[in-house]
Amino acid sequence: MTLISDLGRDDPVSQNRSGRATQMQSLGVKGVHITGRDTQARRLPRPRGTFVNTWSVEGFISQGFQPAELG
């Protein structure tokens, strides 16, 4: 599994938060913009402030480098 094959990088995916932060810094990432809203309801709500990502690392980053969509 690679971090960003779209950019020609073949870095292994870091398994911890600080390692991922270092990888993002080495790529020059200045911010992460997340768009969309999950309207699915659960029987037991997640605690406030909980983030859940259902994308693969490759899909999440690849979409982030796509041109912005205007709607």
PyMOL Python script that loads the backbone (N, CA, C, O; Angstrom):
from pymol import cmd

cmd.read_pdbstr("""\
ATOM      1  N   MET A   1       0.849  -1.176   0.000  1.00  0.00           N
ATOM      2  CA  MET A   1       0.000   0.000   0.000  1.00  0.00           C
ATOM      3  C   MET A   1       0.897   1.241   0.000  1.00  0.00           C
ATOM      4  O   MET A   1       1.877   1.300   0.743  1.00  0.00           O
ATOM      5  N   THR A   2       0.569   2.212  -0.815  1.00  0.00           N
ATOM      6  CA  THR A   2       1.371   3.426  -0.873  1.00  0.00           C
ATOM      7  C   THR A   2       0.566   4.613  -0.385  1.00  0.00           C
ATOM      8  O   THR A   2      -0.661   4.568  -0.297  1.00  0.00           O
ATOM      9  N   LEU A   3       1.290   5.678  -0.071  1.00  0.00           N
ATOM     10  CA  LEU A   3       0.617   6.874   0.422  1.00  0.00           C
ATOM     11  C   LEU A   3      -0.028   7.634  -0.712  1.00  0.00           C
ATOM     12  O   LEU A   3      -1.239   7.859  -0.697  1.00  0.00           O
ATOM     13  N   ILE A   4       0.763   8.038  -1.704  1.00  0.00           N
ATOM     14  CA  ILE A   4       0.203   8.839  -2.789  1.00  0.00           C
ATOM     15  C   ILE A   4       0.830   8.412  -4.105  1.00  0.00           C
ATOM     16  O   ILE A   4       1.859   8.951  -4.509  1.00  0.00           O
ATOM     17  N   SER A   5       0.227   7.464  -4.761  1.00  0.00           N
ATOM     18  CA  SER A   5       0.744   7.041  -6.051  1.00  0.00           C
ATOM     19  C   SER A   5       0.462   8.092  -7.119  1.00  0.00           C
ATOM     20  O   SER A   5       1.178   8.147  -8.119  1.00  0.00           O
ATOM     21  N   ASP A   6      -0.560   8.928  -6.938  1.00  0.00           N
ATOM     22  CA  ASP A   6      -0.881   9.982  -7.910  1.00  0.00           C
ATOM     23  C   ASP A   6       0.254  10.988  -8.056  1.00  0.00           C
ATOM     24  O   ASP A   6       0.391  11.609  -9.110  1.00  0.00           O
ATOM     25  N   LEU A   7       1.068  11.160  -7.021  1.00  0.00           N
ATOM     26  CA  LEU A   7       2.166  12.121  -7.054  1.00  0.00           C
ATOM     27  C   LEU A   7       3.513  11.459  -7.292  1.00  0.00           C
ATOM     28  O   LEU A   7       4.553  12.108  -7.185  1.00  0.00           O
ATOM     29  N   GLY A   8       3.501  10.183  -7.611  1.00  0.00           N
ATOM     30  CA  GLY A   8       4.744   9.487  -7.881  1.00  0.00           C
ATOM     31  C   GLY A   8       5.514   9.129  -6.620  1.00  0.00           C
ATOM     32  O   GLY A   8       6.692   8.782  -6.700  1.00  0.00           O
ATOM     33  N   ARG A   9       4.885   9.205  -5.481  1.00  0.00           N
ATOM     34  CA  ARG A   9       5.541   8.855  -4.214  1.00  0.00           C
ATOM     35  C   ARG A   9       5.205   7.409  -3.890  1.00  0.00           C
ATOM     36  O   ARG A   9       4.110   6.931  -4.184  1.00  0.00           O
ATOM     37  N   ASP A  10       6.143   6.732  -3.292  1.00  0.00           N
ATOM     38  CA  ASP A  10       5.936   5.336  -2.927  1.00  0.00           C
ATOM     39  C   ASP A  10       6.214   5.145  -1.437  1.00  0.00           C
ATOM     40  O   ASP A  10       6.809   4.145  -1.033  1.00  0.00           O
ATOM     41  N   ASP A  11       5.779   6.113  -0.620  1.00  0.00           N
ATOM     42  CA  ASP A  11       5.990   6.036   0.817  1.00  0.00           C
ATOM     43  C   ASP A  11       5.050   5.011   1.429  1.00  0.00           C
ATOM     44  O   ASP A  11       3.888   4.921   1.032  1.00  0.00           O
ATOM     45  N   PRO A  12       5.542   4.234   2.397  1.00  0.00           N
ATOM     46  CA  PRO A  12       4.609   3.352   3.103  1.00  0.00           C
ATOM     47  C   PRO A  12       3.678   4.191   3.970  1.00  0.00           C
ATOM     48  O   PRO A  12       4.055   5.261   4.447  1.00  0.00           O
ATOM     49  N   VAL A  13       2.482   3.705   4.167  1.00  0.00           N
ATOM     50  CA  VAL A  13       1.508   4.419   4.989  1.00  0.00           C
ATOM     51  C   VAL A  13       1.939   4.321   6.443  1.00  0.00           C
ATOM     52  O   VAL A  13       2.172   3.228   6.960  1.00  0.00           O
ATOM     53  N   SER A  14       2.041   5.467   7.098  1.00  0.00           N
ATOM     54  CA  SER A  14       2.410   5.492   8.506  1.00  0.00           C
ATOM     55  C   SER A  14       1.288   4.900   9.339  1.00  0.00           C
ATOM     56  O   SER A  14       0.111   5.069   9.018  1.00  0.00           O
ATOM     57  N   GLN A  15       1.648   4.215  10.397  1.00  0.00           N
ATOM     58  CA  GLN A  15       0.651   3.580  11.254  1.00  0.00           C
ATOM     59  C   GLN A  15       0.307   4.399  12.488  1.00  0.00           C
ATOM     60  O   GLN A  15      -0.457   3.944  13.340  1.00  0.00           O
ATOM     61  N   ASN A  16       0.869   5.622  12.596  1.00  0.00           N
ATOM     62  CA  ASN A  16       0.540   6.438  13.758  1.00  0.00           C
ATOM     63  C   ASN A  16       0.329   7.889  13.341  1.00  0.00           C
ATOM     64  O   ASN A  16       0.725   8.301  12.251  1.00  0.00           O
ATOM     65  N   ARG A  17      -0.288   8.641  14.211  1.00  0.00           N
ATOM     66  CA  ARG A  17      -0.687  10.018  13.920  1.00  0.00           C
ATOM     67  C   ARG A  17       0.509  10.930  13.620  1.00  0.00           C
ATOM     68  O   ARG A  17       0.469  11.709  12.668  1.00  0.00           O
ATOM     69  N   SER A  18       1.558  10.836  14.417  1.00  0.00           N
ATOM     70  CA  SER A  18       2.708  11.722  14.196  1.00  0.00           C
ATOM     71  C   SER A  18       3.418  11.386  12.889  1.00  0.00           C
ATOM     72  O   SER A  18       3.934  12.278  12.216  1.00  0.00           O
ATOM     73  N   GLY A  19       3.445  10.116  12.530  1.00  0.00           N
ATOM     74  CA  GLY A  19       4.043   9.718  11.258  1.00  0.00           C
ATOM     75  C   GLY A  19       3.256  10.250  10.065  1.00  0.00           C
ATOM     76  O   GLY A  19       3.841  10.678   9.070  1.00  0.00           O
ATOM     77  N   ARG A  20       1.927  10.223  10.167  1.00  0.00           N
ATOM     78  CA  ARG A  20       1.096  10.765   9.093  1.00  0.00           C
ATOM     79  C   ARG A  20       1.269  12.276   8.997  1.00  0.00           C
ATOM     80  O   ARG A  20       1.273  12.830   7.898  1.00  0.00           O
ATOM     81  N   ALA A  21       1.412  12.943  10.135  1.00  0.00           N
ATOM     82  CA  ALA A  21       1.634  14.390  10.126  1.00  0.00           C
ATOM     83  C   ALA A  21       2.945  14.715   9.426  1.00  0.00           C
ATOM     84  O   ALA A  21       3.016  15.668   8.649  1.00  0.00           O
ATOM     85  N   THR A  22       3.978  13.936   9.694  1.00  0.00           N
ATOM     86  CA  THR A  22       5.283  14.143   9.048  1.00  0.00           C
ATOM     87  C   THR A  22       5.165  13.932   7.544  1.00  0.00           C
ATOM     88  O   THR A  22       5.744  14.690   6.765  1.00  0.00           O
ATOM     89  N   GLN A  23       4.422  12.909   7.128  1.00  0.00           N
ATOM     90  CA  GLN A  23       4.228  12.657   5.700  1.00  0.00           C
ATOM     91  C   GLN A  23       3.497  13.817   5.042  1.00  0.00           C
ATOM     92  O   GLN A  23       3.869  14.242   3.948  1.00  0.00           O
ATOM     93  N   MET A  24       2.473  14.329   5.689  1.00  0.00           N
ATOM     94  CA  MET A  24       1.719  15.453   5.127  1.00  0.00           C
ATOM     95  C   MET A  24       2.627  16.678   4.994  1.00  0.00           C
ATOM     96  O   MET A  24       2.575  17.376   3.981  1.00  0.00           O
ATOM     97  N   GLN A  25       3.459  16.944   6.008  1.00  0.00           N
ATOM     98  CA  GLN A  25       4.377  18.080   5.949  1.00  0.00           C
ATOM     99  C   GLN A  25       5.378  17.908   4.807  1.00  0.00           C
ATOM    100  O   GLN A  25       5.698  18.875   4.117  1.00  0.00           O
ATOM    101  N   SER A  26       5.873  16.689   4.603  1.00  0.00           N
ATOM    102  CA  SER A  26       6.850  16.456   3.534  1.00  0.00           C
ATOM    103  C   SER A  26       6.237  16.661   2.152  1.00  0.00           C
ATOM    104  O   SER A  26       6.952  16.919   1.184  1.00  0.00           O
ATOM    105  N   LEU A  27       4.906  16.544   2.061  1.00  0.00           N
ATOM    106  CA  LEU A  27       4.204  16.769   0.797  1.00  0.00           C
ATOM    107  C   LEU A  27       3.809  18.236   0.616  1.00  0.00           C
ATOM    108  O   LEU A  27       3.321  18.624  -0.446  1.00  0.00           O
ATOM    109  N   GLY A  28       4.021  19.049   1.655  1.00  0.00           N
ATOM    110  CA  GLY A  28       3.668  20.455   1.554  1.00  0.00           C
ATOM    111  C   GLY A  28       2.200  20.739   1.799  1.00  0.00           C
ATOM    112  O   GLY A  28       1.695  21.787   1.396  1.00  0.00           O
ATOM    113  N   VAL A  29       1.505  19.814   2.456  1.00  0.00           N
ATOM    114  CA  VAL A  29       0.085  20.011   2.731  1.00  0.00           C
ATOM    115  C   VAL A  29      -0.068  21.136   3.752  1.00  0.00           C
ATOM    116  O   VAL A  29       0.544  21.103   4.819  1.00  0.00           O
ATOM    117  N   LYS A  30      -0.881  22.119   3.420  1.00  0.00           N
ATOM    118  CA  LYS A  30      -1.115  23.263   4.307  1.00  0.00           C
ATOM    119  C   LYS A  30      -2.429  23.141   5.059  1.00  0.00           C
ATOM    120  O   LYS A  30      -2.575  23.721   6.135  1.00  0.00           O
ATOM    121  N   GLY A  31      -3.369  22.415   4.528  1.00  0.00           N
ATOM    122  CA  GLY A  31      -4.661  22.256   5.188  1.00  0.00           C
ATOM    123  C   GLY A  31      -5.440  21.131   4.544  1.00  0.00           C
ATOM    124  O   GLY A  31      -5.137  20.715   3.426  1.00  0.00           O
ATOM    125  N   VAL A  32      -6.434  20.645   5.242  1.00  0.00           N
ATOM    126  CA  VAL A  32      -7.297  19.583   4.729  1.00  0.00           C
ATOM    127  C   VAL A  32      -8.716  20.127   4.683  1.00  0.00           C
ATOM    128  O   VAL A  32      -9.248  20.595   5.690  1.00  0.00           O
ATOM    129  N   HIS A  33      -9.313  20.060   3.516  1.00  0.00           N
ATOM    130  CA  HIS A  33     -10.693  20.527   3.344  1.00  0.00           C
ATOM    131  C   HIS A  33     -11.575  19.307   3.149  1.00  0.00           C
ATOM    132  O   HIS A  33     -11.353  18.511   2.236  1.00  0.00           O
ATOM    133  N   ILE A  34     -12.560  19.165   3.993  1.00  0.00           N
ATOM    134  CA  ILE A  34     -13.472  18.032   3.896  1.00  0.00           C
ATOM    135  C   ILE A  34     -14.841  18.568   3.529  1.00  0.00           C
ATOM    136  O   ILE A  34     -15.374  19.448   4.205  1.00  0.00           O
ATOM    137  N   THR A  35     -15.407  18.038   2.461  1.00  0.00           N
ATOM    138  CA  THR A  35     -16.723  18.494   2.052  1.00  0.00           C
ATOM    139  C   THR A  35     -17.685  17.319   2.040  1.00  0.00           C
ATOM    140  O   THR A  35     -17.278  16.163   1.930  1.00  0.00           O
ATOM    141  N   GLY A  36     -18.900  17.618   2.149  1.00  0.00           N
ATOM    142  CA  GLY A  36     -19.909  16.575   2.180  1.00  0.00           C
ATOM    143  C   GLY A  36     -20.459  16.421   3.577  1.00  0.00           C
ATOM    144  O   GLY A  36     -19.873  16.898   4.548  1.00  0.00           O
ATOM    145  N   ARG A  37     -21.561  15.767   3.666  1.00  0.00           N
ATOM    146  CA  ARG A  37     -22.186  15.575   4.970  1.00  0.00           C
ATOM    147  C   ARG A  37     -22.849  14.213   4.999  1.00  0.00           C
ATOM    148  O   ARG A  37     -23.585  13.844   4.084  1.00  0.00           O
ATOM    149  N   ASP A  38     -22.586  13.488   6.037  1.00  0.00           N
ATOM    150  CA  ASP A  38     -23.183  12.171   6.205  1.00  0.00           C
ATOM    151  C   ASP A  38     -24.501  12.339   6.945  1.00  0.00           C
ATOM    152  O   ASP A  38     -24.527  12.798   8.087  1.00  0.00           O
ATOM    153  N   THR A  39     -25.578  11.970   6.298  1.00  0.00           N
ATOM    154  CA  THR A  39     -26.896  12.128   6.919  1.00  0.00           C
ATOM    155  C   THR A  39     -27.433  10.802   7.466  1.00  0.00           C
ATOM    156  O   THR A  39     -28.600  10.713   7.848  1.00  0.00           O
ATOM    157  N   GLN A  40     -26.592   9.789   7.502  1.00  0.00           N
ATOM    158  CA  GLN A  40     -27.044   8.515   8.048  1.00  0.00           C
ATOM    159  C   GLN A  40     -27.209   8.646   9.554  1.00  0.00           C
ATOM    160  O   GLN A  40     -26.405   9.293  10.225  1.00  0.00           O
ATOM    161  N   ALA A  41     -28.236   8.038  10.064  1.00  0.00           N
ATOM    162  CA  ALA A  41     -28.496   8.086  11.501  1.00  0.00           C
ATOM    163  C   ALA A  41     -28.187   6.736  12.132  1.00  0.00           C
ATOM    164  O   ALA A  41     -28.488   5.688  11.562  1.00  0.00           O
ATOM    165  N   ARG A  42     -27.594   6.773  13.296  1.00  0.00           N
ATOM    166  CA  ARG A  42     -27.317   5.556  14.056  1.00  0.00           C
ATOM    167  C   ARG A  42     -28.278   5.468  15.231  1.00  0.00           C
ATOM    168  O   ARG A  42     -28.778   6.479  15.724  1.00  0.00           O
ATOM    169  N   ARG A  43     -28.519   4.264  15.659  1.00  0.00           N
ATOM    170  CA  ARG A  43     -29.372   4.070  16.830  1.00  0.00           C
ATOM    171  C   ARG A  43     -28.720   4.686  18.068  1.00  0.00           C
ATOM    172  O   ARG A  43     -29.393   5.326  18.876  1.00  0.00           O
ATOM    173  N   LEU A  44     -27.407   4.491  18.212  1.00  0.00           N
ATOM    174  CA  LEU A  44     -26.647   5.092  19.315  1.00  0.00           C
ATOM    175  C   LEU A  44     -25.706   6.135  18.717  1.00  0.00           C
ATOM    176  O   LEU A  44     -24.720   5.765  18.079  1.00  0.00           O
ATOM    177  N   PRO A  45     -25.976   7.411  18.900  1.00  0.00           N
ATOM    178  CA  PRO A  45     -25.133   8.448  18.308  1.00  0.00           C
ATOM    179  C   PRO A  45     -23.689   8.378  18.811  1.00  0.00           C
ATOM    180  O   PRO A  45     -23.429   7.976  19.945  1.00  0.00           O
ATOM    181  N   ARG A  46     -22.767   8.777  17.949  1.00  0.00           N
ATOM    182  CA  ARG A  46     -21.356   8.844  18.359  1.00  0.00           C
ATOM    183  C   ARG A  46     -21.168  10.044  19.285  1.00  0.00           C
ATOM    184  O   ARG A  46     -21.937  11.003  19.218  1.00  0.00           O
ATOM    185  N   PRO A  47     -20.166   9.998  20.136  1.00  0.00           N
ATOM    186  CA  PRO A  47     -19.909  11.143  21.011  1.00  0.00           C
ATOM    187  C   PRO A  47     -19.567  12.389  20.191  1.00  0.00           C
ATOM    188  O   PRO A  47     -18.988  12.282  19.110  1.00  0.00           O
ATOM    189  N   ARG A  48     -19.920  13.554  20.697  1.00  0.00           N
ATOM    190  CA  ARG A  48     -19.628  14.818  20.031  1.00  0.00           C
ATOM    191  C   ARG A  48     -18.127  14.930  19.783  1.00  0.00           C
ATOM    192  O   ARG A  48     -17.312  14.589  20.639  1.00  0.00           O
ATOM    193  N   GLY A  49     -17.782  15.417  18.588  1.00  0.00           N
ATOM    194  CA  GLY A  49     -16.376  15.596  18.235  1.00  0.00           C
ATOM    195  C   GLY A  49     -15.712  14.357  17.655  1.00  0.00           C
ATOM    196  O   GLY A  49     -14.510  14.377  17.389  1.00  0.00           O
ATOM    197  N   THR A  50     -16.455  13.288  17.453  1.00  0.00           N
ATOM    198  CA  THR A  50     -15.897  12.064  16.890  1.00  0.00           C
ATOM    199  C   THR A  50     -15.837  12.172  15.374  1.00  0.00           C
ATOM    200  O   THR A  50     -16.829  12.534  14.742  1.00  0.00           O
ATOM    201  N   PHE A  51     -14.680  11.862  14.777  1.00  0.00           N
ATOM    202  CA  PHE A  51     -14.513  11.875  13.329  1.00  0.00           C
ATOM    203  C   PHE A  51     -14.419  10.445  12.847  1.00  0.00           C
ATOM    204  O   PHE A  51     -13.671   9.646  13.411  1.00  0.00           O
ATOM    205  N   VAL A  52     -15.167  10.112  11.810  1.00  0.00           N
ATOM    206  CA  VAL A  52     -15.146   8.776  11.231  1.00  0.00           C
ATOM    207  C   VAL A  52     -14.901   8.921   9.744  1.00  0.00           C
ATOM    208  O   VAL A  52     -15.687   9.560   9.043  1.00  0.00           O
ATOM    209  N   ASN A  53     -13.822   8.337   9.256  1.00  0.00           N
ATOM    210  CA  ASN A  53     -13.496   8.379   7.833  1.00  0.00           C
ATOM    211  C   ASN A  53     -13.792   7.016   7.226  1.00  0.00           C
ATOM    212  O   ASN A  53     -13.275   6.006   7.701  1.00  0.00           O
ATOM    213  N   THR A  54     -14.612   6.971   6.188  1.00  0.00           N
ATOM    214  CA  THR A  54     -14.955   5.706   5.549  1.00  0.00           C
ATOM    215  C   THR A  54     -14.206   5.516   4.234  1.00  0.00           C
ATOM    216  O   THR A  54     -14.433   4.531   3.531  1.00  0.00           O
ATOM    217  N   TRP A  55     -13.309   6.457   3.892  1.00  0.00           N
ATOM    218  CA  TRP A  55     -12.539   6.356   2.658  1.00  0.00           C
ATOM    219  C   TRP A  55     -11.216   5.657   2.919  1.00  0.00           C
ATOM    220  O   TRP A  55     -10.715   5.662   4.044  1.00  0.00           O
ATOM    221  N   SER A  56     -10.647   5.052   1.870  1.00  0.00           N
ATOM    222  CA  SER A  56      -9.283   4.550   1.969  1.00  0.00           C
ATOM    223  C   SER A  56      -8.346   5.753   2.001  1.00  0.00           C
ATOM    224  O   SER A  56      -8.725   6.848   1.585  1.00  0.00           O
ATOM    225  N   VAL A  57      -7.137   5.556   2.487  1.00  0.00           N
ATOM    226  CA  VAL A  57      -6.155   6.650   2.511  1.00  0.00           C
ATOM    227  C   VAL A  57      -5.921   7.163   1.094  1.00  0.00           C
ATOM    228  O   VAL A  57      -5.906   8.372   0.864  1.00  0.00           O
ATOM    229  N   GLU A  58      -5.738   6.240   0.137  1.00  0.00           N
ATOM    230  CA  GLU A  58      -5.471   6.640  -1.246  1.00  0.00           C
ATOM    231  C   GLU A  58      -6.639   7.428  -1.826  1.00  0.00           C
ATOM    232  O   GLU A  58      -6.428   8.456  -2.471  1.00  0.00           O
ATOM    233  N   GLY A  59      -7.864   6.965  -1.608  1.00  0.00           N
ATOM    234  CA  GLY A  59      -9.037   7.653  -2.141  1.00  0.00           C
ATOM    235  C   GLY A  59      -9.232   9.015  -1.512  1.00  0.00           C
ATOM    236  O   GLY A  59      -9.585   9.974  -2.199  1.00  0.00           O
ATOM    237  N   PHE A  60      -9.007   9.108  -0.214  1.00  0.00           N
ATOM    238  CA  PHE A  60      -9.171  10.360   0.514  1.00  0.00           C
ATOM    239  C   PHE A  60      -8.191  11.420   0.001  1.00  0.00           C
ATOM    240  O   PHE A  60      -8.579  12.559  -0.261  1.00  0.00           O
ATOM    241  N   ILE A  61      -6.920  11.035  -0.139  1.00  0.00           N
ATOM    242  CA  ILE A  61      -5.898  11.987  -0.590  1.00  0.00           C
ATOM    243  C   ILE A  61      -6.063  12.289  -2.073  1.00  0.00           C
ATOM    244  O   ILE A  61      -5.918  13.440  -2.484  1.00  0.00           O
ATOM    245  N   SER A  62      -6.361  11.283  -2.879  1.00  0.00           N
ATOM    246  CA  SER A  62      -6.540  11.498  -4.315  1.00  0.00           C
ATOM    247  C   SER A  62      -7.664  12.491  -4.583  1.00  0.00           C
ATOM    248  O   SER A  62      -7.522  13.376  -5.427  1.00  0.00           O
ATOM    249  N   GLN A  63      -8.776  12.350  -3.871  1.00  0.00           N
ATOM    250  CA  GLN A  63      -9.891  13.277  -4.043  1.00  0.00           C
ATOM    251  C   GLN A  63      -9.507  14.683  -3.618  1.00  0.00           C
ATOM    252  O   GLN A  63      -9.977  15.661  -4.199  1.00  0.00           O
ATOM    253  N   GLY A  64      -8.651  14.787  -2.604  1.00  0.00           N
ATOM    254  CA  GLY A  64      -8.212  16.094  -2.128  1.00  0.00           C
ATOM    255  C   GLY A  64      -7.382  16.858  -3.139  1.00  0.00           C
ATOM    256  O   GLY A  64      -7.327  18.087  -3.099  1.00  0.00           O
ATOM    257  N   PHE A  65      -6.733  16.135  -4.053  1.00  0.00           N
ATOM    258  CA  PHE A  65      -5.913  16.786  -5.077  1.00  0.00           C
ATOM    259  C   PHE A  65      -6.663  17.037  -6.374  1.00  0.00           C
ATOM    260  O   PHE A  65      -6.092  17.564  -7.328  1.00  0.00           O
ATOM    261  N   GLN A  66      -7.934  16.665  -6.418  1.00  0.00           N
ATOM    262  CA  GLN A  66      -8.740  16.906  -7.614  1.00  0.00           C
ATOM    263  C   GLN A  66      -9.152  18.381  -7.669  1.00  0.00           C
ATOM    264  O   GLN A  66      -9.241  19.032  -6.628  1.00  0.00           O
ATOM    265  N   PRO A  67      -9.402  18.908  -8.853  1.00  0.00           N
ATOM    266  CA  PRO A  67      -9.883  20.305  -8.951  1.00  0.00           C
ATOM    267  C   PRO A  67     -11.185  20.467  -8.157  1.00  0.00           C
ATOM    268  O   PRO A  67     -11.965  19.523  -8.032  1.00  0.00           O
ATOM    269  N   ALA A  68     -11.404  21.639  -7.639  1.00  0.00           N
ATOM    270  CA  ALA A  68     -12.603  21.916  -6.853  1.00  0.00           C
ATOM    271  C   ALA A  68     -13.848  21.817  -7.730  1.00  0.00           C
ATOM    272  O   ALA A  68     -13.825  22.177  -8.907  1.00  0.00           O
ATOM    273  N   GLU A  69     -14.911  21.334  -7.150  1.00  0.00           N
ATOM    274  CA  GLU A  69     -16.191  21.266  -7.855  1.00  0.00           C
ATOM    275  C   GLU A  69     -17.053  22.423  -7.361  1.00  0.00           C
ATOM    276  O   GLU A  69     -17.149  22.677  -6.161  1.00  0.00           O
ATOM    277  N   LEU A  70     -17.661  23.101  -8.287  1.00  0.00           N
ATOM    278  CA  LEU A  70     -18.569  24.186  -7.929  1.00  0.00           C
ATOM    279  C   LEU A  70     -19.991  23.733  -8.154  1.00  0.00           C
ATOM    280  O   LEU A  70     -20.304  23.124  -9.177  1.00  0.00           O
ATOM    281  N   GLY A  71     -20.839  24.024  -7.215  1.00  0.00           N
ATOM    282  CA  GLY A  71     -22.220  23.579  -7.366  1.00  0.00           C
ATOM    283  C   GLY A  71     -23.191  24.665  -6.956  1.00  0.00           C
ATOM    284  O   GLY A  71     -24.404  24.465  -7.018  1.00  0.00           O
TER     285      GLY A  71
END
""", "prot")
cmd.dss("prot")
cmd.show_as("cartoon", "prot")
cmd.util.cbc("prot")
cmd.orient("prot")
